[in-house]
Amino acid sequence: MAAATAGVVVAIALVRGLWPRQEAPRQRPPVPVDLATARVGAISVTYPITGEVRAVASAQIRPEVSGILERVYFREGQEVRAGQPLLGLDRAPFLAALNQAIANRRKAAAAVQVAAAKARSAHTLARTARLRADRYSRLGSQGAVSRDQEDQFRSDADSRQAEALSRDSEVVSARADLAAAQAAEAAARLRYDRTTVRSPISGRTGQLRVTPGNLLQEGNAQILLVVNQFRPIDVVFALPQRMLAQVRRGLAVRLEGGEQGSVSSIDNAVDPSTGTTPIKASFSNTALRLVPGQFVKGALQLERLNGVTLIPQVAVQSGQKGSFVYVAVPAQGAAPGSAPASAGAGATARPGRAVEARSLELGPANDGLVVVRRGLVPGEQVVIRGQFALGPGARILTRPPGGGAPQPPGPGASPRQP
């Protein structure tokens, strides 16, 4: 009986030895990734803009008098000041007209002096005649002179008084002629001064569209050149009407070329055809990089958020339930410091780490960073490279700085902290 039982045991053992063994499930090799740590920081909330550069002041230079262009006092593209001479016309005919006006004014001034002298003489004679008439009137009342003599002296006094008033009118007329002559002289002097065309504003000159020797016509629509003010300079762009409540004067505007300015003007109406409102930003333009008529791109800074949680925007992925990231967490069932065979001998890849998918509530994004409102706390690490080869629970190994392959540690080195 014992021998039979022993034979059965031996047979079972032989059968078990011949039965194929089931292999343990093989683990997927860890995925090389780069990590970034969620941190607390500040971020600007911006809105992209496309605008047109416009000069704060632009002057189209036209001739104000007719004449031959003789001189050019500037170089095309030169910076000029307000009042600086630009062009010179032939002055000879205007100087002659000015001298004639000066002579007429002096003649009129002399006429005023003559009229005033005659008026003073007439008033003197009128006062003398009046005194004589009054004296003979008293004598007549006493019977010392006849009434005819009294009436004669009274009539002479009245005549002298009328003549004095006439002389006063001549003085007024002479002074009016003098005023007209002075106005004519001022007009002639103004036309003479306008033979020198000056810049009405400070700015940069454009190209001259005429050459010396040409006849310039007063009142002609011909533009000789344009002077544009470059410093400061404006950029005009449009914003949707829904954003008007967020816009105010002084908000920062930054262009792609690096120029920085601020909102200086907000229009008082919305264009019903586009639903937008023109906004004007002012730039110092010290480097003269902005030119009128140029189209530029940039961003309007609506606000500045401080003390918010930030992660690189490349870490964010989209899923059926919204935005999510892969967060590095300790791997379950992994012995700390043990390396899987697929990682290579002596790998320092932190084999005890894995990832989990974490849904996030995100805020504004700018400069490659995005605000995390919910779902992540500062200090947690998210995958920013290699995430497309991951799945929930996947094991990871972190690459060294620079994104190269994991490097084996030196003798006695401990696993690298990401």
For each residue, the residues with C-beta under 8 A, 3 or more apart:
1: 4 5
2: 5 6
3: 6 7
4: 1 7 8
5: 1 2 8 9
6: 2 3 9 10
7: 3 4 10 11
8: 4 5 11 12
9: 5 6 12 13
10: 6 7 13 14
11: 7 8 14 15
12: 8 9 15 16
13: 9 10 16 17
14: 10 11 17 18
15: 11 12 18 19
16: 12 13 19
17: 13 14
18: 14 15
19: 15 16
20:
21:
22:
23: 26
24:
25:
26: 23
27: 340 342 395
28: 394 395
29: 340 342 343 395
30: 340 342 343 349 351 394 395 396 397
31: 386 389 390 394 395 396 397
32: 349 386 396 397 398 399 405 406
33: 326 355 383 384 385 386 387 390 396 397 398 399
34: 383 384 385 386 398 399 403
35: 328 381 382 383 384 398 418
36: 311 312 315 381 382 384
37: 378 379 380 381 382
38: 309 310 311 372 376 377 378 379 380 381 382
39: 309 310 378 379
40: 307 308 309 310 378
41: 308 310 369
42: 304 305 306 307 308
43: 304 305 308 310 364 365 366 367 369 371
44: 301 303 304 305 366 367
45: 301 302 303 304 305 364 366
46: 299 300 301 302 366
47: 239 243 299 300 302
48: 297 298 299
49: 237 239 253 297 298 299 300
50: 237 295 296 297
51: 235 236 237 281 295 296 297 298
52: 235 236 237 293 294 295 296
53: 233 234 235 290 291 292 293 294 295 296
54: 233 234 235 236 292 293
55: 58 203 228 229 230 233 234 292
56: 229 232 233 234 282
57: 201 203 228 229
58: 55 203 226 227 228 229 292
59: 199 200 201 203 226 227 228
60: 223 226
61: 86 87 197 199 223 224 225 226 227
62: 220 221 222 223 224
63: 66 67 89 197 216 217 218 220 222 224
64: 194 197 218
65: 89 94 191 194 195 216 218
66: 63 215 216 217 218
67: 63 89 90 93 94 195 215 216
68: 89 90 213 214 215 216
69: 72 87 88 89 210 211 212 213 214 215 216
70: 88 89 90 212
71: 87 88 212
72: 69 86 87 88 208 212
73: 84 85 86 87 88
74: 78 80 84 85 86 205
75: 78 205
76: 205 206 207 208 225
77: 204 205 206
78: 74 75 204 205
79: 202 203 204
80: 74 84 86 199 202 203 204 205 227
81: 84 199 202
82: 199 200 201 202
83: 198 199
84: 73 74 80 81 198 199
85: 73 74 88 196 197 198
86: 61 72 73 74 80 197 198 199 205 225
87: 61 69 71 72 73 196 197 224
88: 69 70 71 72 73 85 91 195 196 197
89: 63 65 67 68 69 70 195 196 197 216
90: 67 68 70 93 195
91: 88 94 95 192 195
92: 95 96
93: 67 90 96 97
94: 65 67 91 97 98 188 191 192 195
95: 91 92 98 99 192
96: 92 93 99 100
97: 93 94 100 101 188 191 192
98: 94 95 101 102 185 188 189 191 192
99: 95 96 102 103
100: 96 97 103 104 188
101: 97 98 104 105 181 184 185 187 188 189
102: 98 99 105 106 185 188
103: 99 100 106 107
104: 100 101 107 108 181 184 185
105: 101 102 108 109 178 181 182 184 185
106: 102 103 109 110
107: 103 104 110 111 181
108: 104 105 111 112 174 177 178 180 181 182
109: 105 106 112 113 178 181
110: 106 107 113 114
111: 107 108 114 115 174 177 178
112: 108 109 115 116 171 174 175 177 178
113: 109 110 116 117
114: 110 111 117 118 174
115: 111 112 118 119 167 170 171 173 174
116: 112 113 119 120 171 174
117: 113 114 120 121
118: 114 115 121 122 167 170
119: 115 116 122 123 164 167 168 170 171
120: 116 117 123 124
121: 117 118 124 125 167
122: 118 119 125 126 160 163 164 166 167
123: 119 120 126 127 164 167
124: 120 121 127 128
125: 121 122 128 129 160 163 164
126: 122 123 129 130 157 160 161 163 164
127: 123 124 130 131
128: 124 125 131 132 160
129: 125 126 132 133 153 156 157 159 160 161
130: 126 127 133 134 157 160 161
131: 127 128 134 135
132: 128 129 135 136 153 156 157
133: 129 130 136 137 150 153 154 156 157
134: 130 131 137 138
135: 131 132 138 139
136: 132 133 139 140 145 149 150 153 154
137: 133 134 140 141 150 153 154
138: 134 135 141 142
139: 135 136 142 144 145 150
140: 136 137 143 144 145 146 147 149 150
141: 137 138
142: 138 139
143: 140
144: 139 140
145: 136 139 140 149 150
146: 140 149 150
147: 140 150 151
148: 151 152
149: 136 140 145 146 152 153
150: 133 136 137 139 140 145 146 147 153 154
151: 147 148 154 155
152: 148 149 155 156
153: 129 132 133 136 137 149 150 156 157
154: 133 136 137 150 151 157 158
155: 151 152 158 159
156: 129 132 133 152 153 159 160
157: 126 129 130 132 133 153 154 160 161
158: 154 155 161 162
159: 129 155 156 162 163
160: 122 125 126 128 129 130 156 157 163 164
161: 126 129 130 157 158 164 165
162: 158 159 165 166
163: 122 125 126 159 160 166 167
164: 119 122 123 125 126 160 161 167 168
165: 161 162 168 169
166: 122 162 163 169 170
167: 115 118 119 121 122 123 163 164 170 171
168: 119 164 165 171 172
169: 165 166 172 173
170: 115 118 119 166 167 173 174
171: 112 115 116 119 167 168 174 175
172: 168 169 175 176
173: 115 169 170 176 177
174: 108 111 112 114 115 116 170 171 177 178
175: 112 171 172 178 179
176: 172 173 179 180
177: 108 111 112 173 174 180 181
178: 105 108 109 111 112 174 175 181 182
179: 175 176 182 183
180: 108 176 177 183 184
181: 101 104 105 107 108 109 177 178 184 185
182: 105 108 178 179 185 186
183: 179 180 186 187
184: 101 104 105 180 181 187 188
185: 98 101 102 104 105 181 182 188 189
186: 182 183 189 190
187: 101 183 184 190 191
188: 94 97 98 100 101 102 184 185 191 192
189: 98 101 185 186 192 193
190: 186 187 193 194
191: 65 94 97 98 187 188 194 195
192: 91 94 95 97 98 188 189 195
193: 189 190 196
194: 64 65 190 191 197
195: 65 67 88 89 90 91 94 191 192
196: 85 87 88 89 193
197: 61 63 64 85 86 87 88 89 194 224
198: 83 84 85 86
199: 59 61 80 81 82 83 84 86 202 203 205 227
200: 59 82 227
201: 57 59 82 227 229
202: 79 80 81 82 199 229
203: 55 57 58 59 79 80 199 227 228 229 230
204: 77 78 79 80 227 228 229 230 288
205: 74 75 76 77 78 80 86 199 208 225 226 227
206: 76 77 225 226 227 228
207: 76 225
208: 72 76 205 211 224 225
209: 222 223 224 225
210: 69 214 216 222 224
211: 69 208 214
212: 69 70 71 72
213: 68 69
214: 68 69 210 211
215: 66 67 68 69
216: 63 65 66 67 68 69 89 210 220 222 224
217: 63 66 220 222
218: 63 64 65 66
219:
220: 62 63 216 217
221: 62
222: 62 63 209 210 216 217
223: 60 61 62 209 226
224: 61 62 63 87 197 208 209 210 216
225: 61 76 86 205 206 207 208 209
226: 58 59 60 61 205 206 223
227: 58 59 61 80 199 200 201 203 204 205 206
228: 55 57 58 59 203 204 206 292
229: 55 56 57 58 201 202 203 204 232 233
230: 55 203 204 233 285 288 290 291
231: 284 285 286 288
232: 56 229 282 283 284 285
233: 53 54 55 56 229 230 282 283 285 290 292
234: 53 54 55 56 264 280 281 282 283
235: 51 52 53 54 253 255 261 280 281 283 290 296 298
236: 51 52 54 278 279 280 281
237: 49 50 51 52 278 279 281 300
238: 271 274 276 277 278 279
239: 47 49 243 244 247 276 277 279 300
240: 243 275 276
241: 244 270 275 276 277
242:
243: 47 239 240 246 247 302
244: 239 241 247 266 270 277
245:
246: 243 302 303
247: 239 243 244 251 263 266 279 300 302
248: 251 263 266
249: 262 263 264 265 266
250: 262 263
251: 247 248 262 263 300 301 302
252: 260 261 262 300 301
253: 49 235 260 261 262 263 281 283 298 299 300 301
254: 258 259 260 261 298 299 301
255: 235 258 259 260 261 283 290 296 297 298
256: 296 297 298
257: 289 296
258: 254 255
259: 254 255 283 285 287 289 290 298
260: 252 253 254 255 283
261: 235 252 253 254 255 281 282 283 284
262: 249 250 251 252 253 281 282
263: 247 248 249 250 251 253 266 279 280 281 300
264: 234 249 280 281 282
265: 249 279 280
266: 244 247 248 249 263 277 279 280
267: 277 278 279 280
268:
269: 277
270: 241 244 275 276 277
271: 238 274 275 276 277 278
272: 275
273:
274: 238 271
275: 240 241 270 271 272
276: 238 239 240 241 270 271
277: 238 239 241 244 266 267 269 270 271
278: 236 237 238 267 271
279: 236 237 238 239 247 263 265 266 267 300
280: 234 235 236 263 264 265 266 267
281: 51 234 235 236 237 253 261 262 263 264 300
282: 56 232 233 234 261 262 264
283: 232 233 234 235 253 255 259 260 261 290
284: 231 232 261
285: 230 231 232 233 259 288 289 290
286: 231
287: 259
288: 204 230 231 285 291
289: 257 259 285
290: 53 230 233 235 255 259 283 285 294 296
291: 53 230 288 294
292: 53 54 55 58 228 233
293: 52 53 54
294: 52 53 290 291
295: 50 51 52 53
296: 50 51 52 53 235 255 256 257 290
297: 48 49 50 51 255 256
298: 48 49 51 235 253 254 255 256 259
299: 46 47 48 49 253 254 366
300: 46 47 49 237 239 247 251 252 253 263 279 281
301: 44 45 46 251 252 253 254 304
302: 45 46 47 243 246 247 251
303: 44 45 246
304: 42 43 44 45 301
305: 42 43 44 45 308 363 364 371
306: 42
307: 40 42
308: 40 41 42 43 305 363 371 372
309: 38 39 40 371 372 373 376 377 378
310: 38 39 40 41 43 369 370 371 372
311: 36 38 315 316 325 369 370 372 376 382
312: 36 315 368 369 370 382 384
313: 316 365 368 369 370
314: 368 384 385
315: 36 311 312 325 326 382 383 384 387
316: 311 313 323 324 325 360 362 370
317: 323 324 325 326 387
318: 322 323 324
319: 322 323 324 357 359
320:
321: 324 359
322: 318 319 359 360
323: 316 317 318 319 359 360 362
324: 316 317 318 319 321 357 358 359 360
325: 311 315 316 317 357 358 360 376 382 383 387
326: 33 315 317 355 356 357 358 382 383 387 390
327: 355 356 357 358 376 380 381 382 383
328: 35 353 354 355 380 381 382 383 396 418
329: 353 354 355 356
330: 334 352 353 354
331: 334 351 352 353 354 395
332: 354
333:
334: 330 331 338 351 352 395
335: 338 352
336: 352
337: 352 415
338: 334 335 351 352
339: 343 344 346 347 349 351
340: 27 29 30 343 351 395
341:
342: 27 29 30
343: 29 30 339 340 347 349 351 397 406
344: 339 347 406 408
345: 408
346: 339 408 409
347: 339 343 344 351 397 406 408
348: 406 407 408 409 413 415 416
349: 30 32 339 343 396 397 398 406 415
350: 353 396 397 398 415 416 417 418
351: 30 331 334 338 339 340 343 347 395 397
352: 330 331 334 335 336 337 338
353: 328 329 330 331 350 395 396 397 398
354: 328 329 330 331 332 393 394 395 396
355: 33 326 327 328 329 383 390 392 393 394 396
356: 326 327 329 392 393
357: 319 324 325 326 327 392
358: 324 325 326 327 375 376
359: 319 321 322 323 324 375
360: 316 322 323 324 325 372 373 374 375 376
361: 372 373 374 375
362: 316 323 365 370 371 372 373
363: 305 308 370 371 372 373
364: 43 45 305 370 371
365: 43 313 362 369 370 371
366: 43 44 45 46 299 369
367: 43 44
368: 312 313 314
369: 41 43 310 311 312 313 365 366
370: 310 311 312 313 316 362 363 364 365
371: 43 305 308 309 310 362 363 364 365
372: 38 308 309 310 311 360 361 362 363 375 376
373: 309 360 361 362 363
374: 360 361
375: 358 359 360 361 372
376: 38 309 311 325 327 358 360 372 380 382
377: 38 309 380
378: 37 38 39 40 309
379: 37 38 39
380: 37 38 327 328 376 377
381: 35 36 37 38 327 328 418
382: 35 36 37 38 311 312 315 325 326 327 328 376
383: 33 34 35 315 325 326 327 328 355 386 387 390 396
384: 33 34 35 36 312 314 315 387
385: 33 34 314 399 403
386: 31 32 33 34 383 389 390 396 399
387: 33 315 317 325 326 383 384 390
388:
389: 31 386 394
390: 31 33 326 355 383 386 387 394 396
391: 394
392: 355 356 357
393: 354 355 356
394: 28 30 31 354 355 389 390 391
395: 27 28 29 30 31 331 334 340 351 353 354
396: 30 31 32 33 328 349 350 353 354 355 383 386 390
397: 30 31 32 33 343 347 349 350 351 353 406
398: 32 33 34 35 349 350 353 406 416 418
399: 32 33 34 385 386 402 403 404 405 406
400: 404 406 407 416
401:
402: 399
403: 34 385 399
404: 399 400 407
405: 32 399
406: 32 343 344 347 348 349 397 398 399 400
407: 348 400 404
408: 344 345 346 347 348
409: 346 348 413 414 415 416
410: 413
411:
412:
413: 348 409 410
414: 409
415: 337 348 349 350 409
416: 348 350 398 400 409
417: 350
418: 35 328 350 381 398
